[in-house]
Amino acid sequence: MAGRDELAAMRLFVANTGVGAFPQLEDLDLEVWSKFEVCSQPAFAFIDKDGSVTVRLGALGEGGLIEAIDALLAT
């Protein structure tokens, strides 16, 4: 989810990085950021099957992302 920038810049980022295959959400008023208490990018909000949310701030890299997803799938 993009936020904290102009819409045109966010769309250009999506186009340039090839992440357009993933659903994108422009959170221009930072409402979603506020709900999940995200204060910087990158940040990841993981929601488990019970609806509990864990937010991790900072880059995860491929290995960290796989580890976080595997942990969610194991619960």
Helices and strands as residue ranges (DSSP letters): H 7-17, G 19-21, H 31-35, E 43-47, E 53-57, H 61-74
